Amino acid sequence: MVEAARRTTPLSRAERERRVLDAAQELFYARGVHEVGMDELVRETGLGKATVYRLFPTKDALVGAYLRRLEAQILGLIDADIAHHRDNPAAAVRAIFAAVAEDLARPTFRGCAFNNASIEFNDPAHPARAAARDYRAALYQRLQALAEQLRPGSGAVLGAQLAVVLDGMYTNAAHLGADGPAAAVPELVDSLLDAHV
């Protein structure tokens, strides 16, 4: 009787959104946005088609929402590293790059989710392109702020260098693996930090 009641209890909007975004994240990242049809995605959620389209009226809206949620998750982790090392910006930078190295070593890793999704669309105003751009800008802002703490006046230069190294790390590992040239990044980051401190 309790089991039957559970099955008939409607899911909250937040839970329905979570299911859809979880399915989108798994499928879009594994295969690419254009390779995944909405019918397949709807089946994966276990929800009705009308329910999914009420939450996300278009596939473009869903792609944007998936990337925005991912942006919030990643920046939240970065902000936690920064807060944990609030008195040691160099340690915060190293922690961010260590987390990236861990991400690259995942068995399912196939590149940066923002790059993968955004390159599928030509329109700079597409939600995927906008989300990727905003994520990169927010990441750069954090690296720049850490760099400025390390050496006032050099935040823009060192922050830009760190941002480019981080992007290169993702691109390189997507093609040559985490144990390829991307594995040399911690030493490169140490050199950049030493040069600016």
MARKOL-419071 format. One record per residue: residue in three letters; x, y, z of N, C-alpha, C in turn; residue number from 1. Coordinates in steps of 0.2 Angstrom, whole numbers, plus 5000, padded with zeros to 4 digits. Each point is the difference from the previous one (the first is absolute). Layout:
<rs>
R doza nx ny nz cax cay caz cx cy cz seke
R ALA X Y Z X Y Z X Y Z NUM
...
</rs>
This chain:
<rs>
R doza nx ny nz cax cay caz cx cy cz seke
R MET 5004 4994 5000 4996 5006 5000 5004 5006 5000 1
R VAL 5006 5000 5004 5004 5006 5000 5004 5001 4994 2
R GLU 5002 4994 4997 5003 5000 4993 4996 5003 4995 3
R ALA 4993 4999 5000 4996 5002 4995 4999 5008 5001 4
R ALA 5000 5002 5006 4999 5007 5002 5006 5004 4997 5
R ARG 5006 4997 5001 5006 5003 4998 5000 5001 4992 6
R ARG 4998 4995 4997 5000 5000 4992 4995 5006 4998 7
R THR 4995 5001 5004 4995 5005 4997 5001 5007 5003 8
R THR 5005 5001 5004 5002 5007 5003 5003 5003 4994 9
R PRO 4998 5006 4998 5003 5004 4995 5007 5002 5002 10
R LEU 5004 5001 4995 5007 5002 5002 4999 5008 5000 11
R SER 5004 5003 5004 5001 5007 5000 5003 5003 4994 12
R ARG 4999 5006 4998 5003 5003 4994 5007 4999 5001 13
R ALA 5003 5002 5005 5007 4999 5001 5003 4993 4999 14
R GLU 4996 4995 5002 5003 4993 4998 4999 4999 4993 15
R ARG 4994 5002 4997 5000 4999 4993 5005 5003 4996 16
R GLU 5002 5006 5002 5005 5004 4996 5007 4996 5001 17
R ARG 5001 4998 5006 5006 4996 5002 5001 4994 4995 18
R ARG 4994 4996 5000 5001 4995 4995 5001 5001 4993 19
R VAL 4997 5005 4998 5001 5002 4993 5007 5003 4999 20
R LEU 5003 5004 5004 5007 5002 5000 5005 4995 5001 21
R ASP 4998 4995 5004 5005 4995 5001 5001 4996 4993 22
R ALA 4994 4998 4997 5000 4996 4994 5003 5004 4995 23
R ALA 4999 5007 4999 5003 5004 4995 5008 5000 5001 24
R GLN 5002 5001 5006 5007 5000 5002 5004 4994 4998 25
R GLU 4997 4994 5001 5003 4994 4999 5000 4999 4992 26
R LEU 4994 5001 4997 5000 4998 4993 5003 5005 4995 27
R PHE 4999 5007 5002 5004 5005 4996 5007 4999 5000 28
R TYR 5003 4999 5006 5007 5000 5001 5003 4994 4997 29
R ALA 4996 4994 5001 5003 4994 4997 5000 5000 4992 30
R ARG 4995 5003 4997 4999 4999 4993 5000 5006 4996 31
R GLY 4999 5006 5003 4999 5006 4996 4993 5002 5000 32
R VAL 4999 5007 5000 4993 5002 5000 4996 4998 4994 33
R HIS 5003 5001 4994 4996 4998 4994 4999 4993 4999 34
R GLU 5004 4996 5003 4999 4992 5000 4994 4998 5004 35
R VAL 4998 5004 5005 4995 4997 5004 4993 5004 4998 36
R GLY 4995 4996 4999 4993 5002 4998 4996 5001 5007 37
R MET 4996 5005 4999 4995 5001 5006 4996 4994 5002 38
R ASP 4998 4996 4995 4996 4994 5002 5004 4995 5004 39
R GLU 5007 4999 4998 5004 4996 5004 5001 5003 5007 40
R LEU 5001 5006 5001 5001 5004 5006 4994 4999 5004 41
R VAL 4994 5001 4998 4994 4999 5003 4999 4993 5003 42
R ARG 5002 4995 4996 4999 4993 5003 5005 4999 5005 43
R GLU 5006 5003 5000 5005 4999 5005 4998 5003 5007 44
R THR 4996 5005 5000 4998 5004 5006 4994 4996 5003 45
R GLY 4997 4996 4997 4994 4996 5003 4994 5004 5001 46
R LEU 5000 5006 4997 4995 5005 5000 4996 5000 4994 47
R GLY 4994 5003 5000 4996 5001 4993 5003 5006 4996 48
R LYS 4999 4999 4994 5002 5005 4995 4998 5007 5002 49
R ALA 4993 5001 5001 4997 5006 5002 5004 5003 5006 50
R THR 5001 4996 5005 5003 5002 5006 5007 5003 4999 51
R VAL 5004 4997 4996 5007 5002 4998 4999 5007 4996 52
R TYR 4996 5000 4995 4999 5006 4996 4997 5006 5004 53
R ARG 4996 4999 5005 4998 5005 5005 5006 5003 5004 54
R LEU 5005 4996 5001 5005 5002 5004 5005 5004 4996 55
R PHE 5002 4997 4994 5004 5003 4995 4997 5000 4993 56
R PRO 4997 5005 4998 4996 5000 4994 5004 4999 4993 57
R THR 5007 5000 5000 5004 4999 4994 5006 4996 5003 58
R LYS 5003 4997 4995 5006 4996 5001 5006 5006 5002 59
R ASP 4999 5005 4996 5005 5005 5002 5000 5003 5007 60
R ALA 4994 5001 5002 4999 5002 5007 5003 4994 5005 61
R LEU 4999 4994 4998 5002 4995 5005 5008 5000 5000 62
R VAL 5003 5001 4994 5007 5000 4999 5003 5005 5005 63
R GLY 4997 5006 4999 5002 5006 5004 4999 4999 5008 64
R ALA 4995 4996 5002 4999 4999 5007 5005 4995 5002 65
R TYR 5001 4995 4996 5005 4995 5002 5007 5003 5001 66
R LEU 5002 5004 4996 5006 5003 5001 5000 5005 5006 67
R ARG 4995 5004 5001 4999 5005 5005 5001 4996 5007 68
R ARG 4997 4994 5000 5000 4996 5007 5007 4998 5001 69
R LEU 5003 4998 4994 5007 4997 5001 5005 5006 5002 70
R GLU 4999 5006 4997 5004 5006 5002 4999 5001 5007 71
R ALA 4994 5000 5003 4999 5001 5007 5004 4995 5004 72
R GLN 4999 4994 4998 5004 4994 5004 5007 5001 5000 73
R ILE 5003 5002 4994 5007 5000 5000 5003 5007 5003 74
R LEU 4997 5005 4999 5002 5006 5004 4999 5000 5007 75
R GLY 4995 4996 5002 4999 4999 5008 5006 4996 5002 76
R LEU 5002 4995 4997 5006 4996 5002 5006 5005 5000 77
R ILE 5001 5004 4995 5006 5004 5000 4999 5005 5006 78
R ASP 4994 5003 5001 5000 5005 5005 5001 4997 5007 79
R ALA 4998 4993 5001 5002 4997 5006 5008 4999 5001 80
R ASP 5003 4998 4994 5007 5000 5001 5003 5007 5001 81
R ILE 4998 5005 4997 5002 5007 5002 4999 5002 5007 82
R ALA 4994 4998 5003 4999 5002 5007 5004 4996 5004 83
R HIS 5001 4993 4999 5004 4996 5004 5008 5003 5000 84
R HIS 5002 5003 4995 5007 5002 5000 5000 5008 5000 85
R ARG 4995 5003 5003 4999 5007 5000 5006 5004 5001 86
R ASP 5005 4997 5004 5006 5004 5002 5006 4998 4996 87
R ASN 4999 4996 4995 5005 4997 4996 4998 4999 4993 88
R PRO 5000 5006 4996 4997 4999 4993 5004 4995 4996 89
R ALA 5007 4999 5001 5003 4996 4996 4998 4993 5001 90
R ALA 4998 4998 5006 4997 4993 5002 4993 5000 4997 91
R ALA 4997 5005 5000 4993 5000 4996 5001 4998 4993 92
R VAL 5004 5004 4997 5002 4998 4993 5002 4993 4999 93
R ARG 5004 4998 5004 5002 4993 4999 4995 4995 5001 94
R ALA 4995 5001 5005 4994 4996 5001 4996 5000 4994 95
R ILE 4999 5005 4997 4995 5001 4994 5003 4995 4995 96
R PHE 5007 5001 4998 5003 4996 4995 5000 4992 5002 97
R ALA 5001 4999 5007 5000 4993 5002 4993 4997 4998 98
R ALA 4995 5004 5002 4993 4997 4998 4999 4999 4993 99
R VAL 5002 5005 4996 5000 4999 4993 5003 4993 4998 100
R ALA 5006 4999 5002 5004 4994 4999 4996 4994 5001 101
R GLU 4997 5000 5006 4995 4995 5002 4995 4999 4995 102
R ASP 4997 5005 4998 4994 5000 4995 5003 4996 4994 103
R LEU 5006 5002 4997 5002 4998 4994 5001 4992 5000 104
R ALA 5002 4997 5006 5001 4993 5001 4994 4996 5001 105
R ARG 4994 5003 5000 4994 4996 5000 4999 4995 4994 106
R PRO 4998 4994 5001 5000 4996 4994 4995 5002 4994 107
R THR 4995 5004 5002 4995 5003 4995 5002 5007 4997 108
R PHE 5006 5002 5002 5002 5007 4998 5001 5000 4992 109
R ARG 4996 5005 4997 5001 5001 4993 5000 5008 4998 110
R GLY 5004 5003 5004 5001 5007 4999 4996 5005 5005 111
R CYS 5000 5006 4999 4997 5005 5003 4992 5000 4998 112
R ALA 4996 4999 5005 4993 5000 4998 4997 5007 4996 113
R PHE 5003 5005 5002 4998 5007 4998 5003 5000 4992 114
R ASN 5006 4998 4999 5003 5000 4994 4996 4996 4995 115
R ASN 4999 4994 5003 4996 4994 4995 4994 5003 4998 116
R ALA 4996 5003 5005 4993 5002 4998 5000 5006 4996 117
R SER 5004 5005 5001 5000 5006 4997 5002 5000 4993 118
R ILE 5005 4996 4998 5003 4999 4993 4995 4997 4996 119
R GLU 4994 4998 5002 4995 4997 4996 4995 5005 4997 120
R PHE 5001 5006 5002 4996 5006 4998 5003 5006 4997 121
R ASN 4998 5002 4995 5003 5006 4997 4998 5007 5003 122
R ASP 4994 5000 5002 4998 5006 5002 5003 5002 5007 123
R PRO 5003 5006 5000 5003 5002 5007 4995 5001 5005 124
R ALA 4994 5001 4998 4995 5002 5005 4996 4993 5003 125
R HIS 5002 4995 4997 4997 4993 5002 5001 4999 5007 126
R PRO 4995 4997 5004 5001 4999 5007 5007 4996 5002 127
R ALA 5002 4996 4996 5006 4996 5001 5006 5004 5000 128
R ARG 5000 5004 4995 5006 5005 4999 5000 5005 5005 129
R ALA 4994 5003 5002 5000 5005 5005 5002 4997 5007 130
R ALA 4998 4994 5002 5002 4996 5006 5007 4999 5000 131
R ALA 5003 4998 4995 5007 4998 4999 5004 5007 5001 132
R ARG 4998 5005 4997 5003 5007 5001 5000 5002 5007 133
R ASP 4994 5000 5003 4999 5002 5007 5004 4996 5005 134
R TYR 5001 4994 4999 5004 4995 5004 5007 5002 4999 135
R ARG 5002 5001 4994 5007 5001 4999 5002 5007 5004 136
R ALA 4996 5005 4999 5001 5007 5003 5000 4999 5007 137
R ALA 4995 4996 5003 5000 5000 5008 5006 4996 5002 138
R LEU 5003 4995 4997 5006 4997 5001 5006 5004 5000 139
R TYR 5000 5004 4995 5006 5005 4999 5000 5005 5005 140
R GLN 4994 5002 5002 4999 5005 5005 5003 4998 5007 141
R ARG 4999 4993 5001 5002 4997 5007 5008 4999 4999 142
R LEU 5002 4998 4995 5007 4999 4999 5004 5007 5000 143
R GLN 4997 5005 4997 5003 5007 5000 5000 5002 5008 144
R ALA 4995 4999 5003 5000 5003 5007 5005 4996 5004 145
R LEU 5001 4994 5000 5005 4996 5003 5007 5003 4998 146
R ALA 5001 5001 4994 5006 5003 4998 5002 5006 5002 147
R GLU 4995 5005 5001 5000 5006 5002 5002 5000 5008 148
R GLN 4998 4995 5003 5001 4999 5008 5008 4998 5000 149
R LEU 5002 4996 4995 5007 4998 5001 5005 5006 4998 150
R ARG 4998 5004 4995 5005 5005 4999 4995 5006 4997 151
R PRO 4999 5005 5004 4996 5005 4998 5003 5004 4994 152
R GLY 4995 5001 4995 5002 5003 4994 5002 4995 4994 153
R SER 5000 4993 5002 5001 4995 4995 4995 4995 4999 154
R GLY 4994 5002 5003 4994 4995 4999 4998 4999 4993 155
R ALA 5000 5005 4996 4997 4999 4993 5005 4995 4996 156
R VAL 5006 5001 5001 5005 4996 4996 5000 4993 5002 157
R LEU 5001 4999 5007 5000 4993 5003 4994 4997 4999 158
R GLY 4994 5003 5001 4994 4998 5000 4998 4997 4993 159
R ALA 5002 5004 4995 4999 4998 4993 5005 4994 4998 160
R GLN 5006 5000 5003 5004 4994 4998 4997 4994 5003 161
R LEU 4998 5000 5007 4997 4994 5003 4993 4998 4996 162
R ALA 4996 5005 4998 4994 4998 4996 5002 4996 4994 163
R VAL 5005 5002 4996 5002 4997 4994 5003 4993 5001 164
R VAL 5004 5000 5006 5003 4993 5001 4994 4995 5002 165
R LEU 4995 5003 5004 4995 4995 5002 4996 4998 4994 166
R ASP 4998 5004 4995 4997 4998 4994 5004 4995 4996 167
R GLY 5006 5002 5000 5005 4995 4996 5000 4993 5003 168
R MET 5000 5000 5006 5000 4994 5004 4994 4996 4998 169
R TYR 4994 5003 5000 4994 4996 4998 5000 4998 4993 170
R THR 5003 5004 4995 5000 4998 4993 5005 4995 4999 171
R ASN 5006 5000 5003 5005 4996 4999 4998 4993 5002 172
R ALA 4997 5000 5006 4999 4993 5004 4994 4997 4996 173
R ALA 4996 5004 4997 4994 4997 4996 5003 4996 4994 174
R HIS 5006 5001 4997 5003 4997 4995 5005 4995 5001 175
R LEU 5004 5002 5005 5006 4996 5002 5000 4997 5007 176
R GLY 4995 5001 5004 4999 4997 5006 5003 5004 5006 177
R ALA 4997 4998 5006 5003 5004 5006 5007 4999 5001 178
R ASP 5003 4995 4998 5007 4998 5001 5004 5003 4994 179
R GLY 4998 5003 4995 5004 5003 4995 5003 5007 5002 180
R PRO 5000 5004 4996 5003 5007 5001 4997 5004 5006 181
R ALA 4993 4998 5001 4996 5004 5005 5003 4998 5007 182
R ALA 5003 4994 5001 5003 4998 5006 5006 5005 5002 183
R ALA 5002 5004 4995 5006 5005 5002 4997 5006 5003 184
R VAL 4994 5001 5000 4997 5007 5002 5002 5002 5007 185
R PRO 4999 4995 5005 5002 5002 5007 5007 5004 5001 186
R GLU 5005 4997 4996 5006 5003 5000 5000 5007 4997 187
R LEU 4996 5000 4994 5000 5007 4997 4996 5005 5004 188
R VAL 4995 4998 5004 4997 5004 5004 5005 5003 5006 189
R ASP 5004 4995 5002 5004 5002 5005 5005 5005 4998 190
R SER 5003 4999 4993 5004 5005 4997 4997 5007 4999 191
R LEU 4994 5000 4998 4996 5006 4999 4999 5004 5007 192
R LEU 4998 4996 5005 5000 5003 5007 5006 5003 5002 193
R ASP 5006 4996 5000 5006 5002 5002 5002 5006 4996 194
R ALA 4999 5001 4994 5002 5006 4996 4996 5006 5002 195
R HIS 4995 4999 5003 4996 5006 5002 4999 5002 5007 196
R VAL 5003 4996 5004 5000 5001 5008 5007 5003 5002 197
</rs>
